[in-house]
């Protein structure tokens, strides 16, 4: 999977956000991420696939494979629905 170009991950006042870049900024495309969301987003930036995301979650967090899979699938679905995946 690959994220679309035109978005940048930033920490602003302690909050992690994804902002659109470019001349015609649409701030309605700004999203706030928790730590786990940031973790997944950073891996999506590198083109990670679902199975890789789940394995990375299992290495980083104390969570069952079922919960990791559920969270990753839910996050990726939201990213798709909001037009962030290429």
Order of alpha helices (4+ residues) and beta strands (2+ residues): beta-beta-beta-alpha-alpha-alpha
